[in-house]
């Protein structure tokens, strides 16, 4: 989690990696408590990464939808600026969705 309580893809990956190392070290030395703590940290990291991806995808879908609506409204009213702004927001949303798929 970031300082503001939001899930973080990077933070999730770091926690998952640290957890995996701790889990494997615990397994190698027969330290079952360390192994369990590592597994829990890895699972938490994977969950945080997944939550951050889902949030990013959802935000992208919203931008894509709203951009499409604005683009069509611009086309309907003959407003080239509105149409262009809508297309830009739609593309921004598509990129954000793609980055979080």
N, C-alpha and C positions, 0 to 999 in steps of 0.2 A: 504494500500500500504506500501511496505517496503521503507526504505530510498533511495533505488535505483530506485524507481518508478515501481517495479514489483508487481503484485498482490500477496497477501499472504492469504493462507487458514486460518491461525490463526488470522491474523488481520481482515479478513472478518468476522469470527465467533464472534470475540470480538465486532466489530462494530454492527453486527446484534443483539447481546445480549443487548448491551447498548441501541441501538435504540428501541428494544422491551420494555425494562424497562421504558424508557422515554415516549414511546407511551402509555403504560398502566397507568403510573402515571398521564400523561396529561388527559387521558380518565377518570380516577377515580375522578379527581378534576375539570373536566370541562374546563381544560386549552387547548383549541383547537390548539393554536399555538404550544405548547409543544408536543401535540399529533401528529401534522403534522410533526414537526421536527424529532420526534422519528421514525415515519413511514418512513421518507426519509432516515434516518441513517440506519435503519434496511434493507431497500431495497438496499442501497449502499453496506452494508456489505455482503448481500446475493449475490449481483452481483460480488463483489470482490472475494468471496470464489469460486463462479462458474468459474470465469476467471482463478483463480489459478489452479483449478482442470483441466480445459481444457488445460492449458499450460503444466501441468505435464503429462497428458495423451498423448498429442501430442509428447512431448519429449520421453516418453516411447515407443510410437509407432515407432518413428524414430530409437531409439536404437535397438528395437526388429527387425526391418526390416534390418538395417545395420549389425546387428549381424548374422542374418540368411544368408545374402549374404556372409559375411566373412566365416561363418562356411561351406557353400557349396563350396566356392572357395578353402578353405583348404582341403576339401574332394576331390575335383577335382584334385588338384595338389599334393595330398598325403602329405600335410603339417599338421602334428598333432598339432603343436603349433598354427597355424593360425585357425585351426578348433576349438581348445579349447578356444581361445580368442573370436572367433565368438559366440560360445555357451554361454560364460560368458556374453557377451554384450547382446545377445538375452534374456537371463534370467533376466538380470538387467532391460531391457526394459519391460518385462512381469510383473515384480514386480511393476515397476513404473506405468504401466497402471492399474494394479489391485488396487494400492493405491489411484488412482485418478478416479476410476469408480463411 
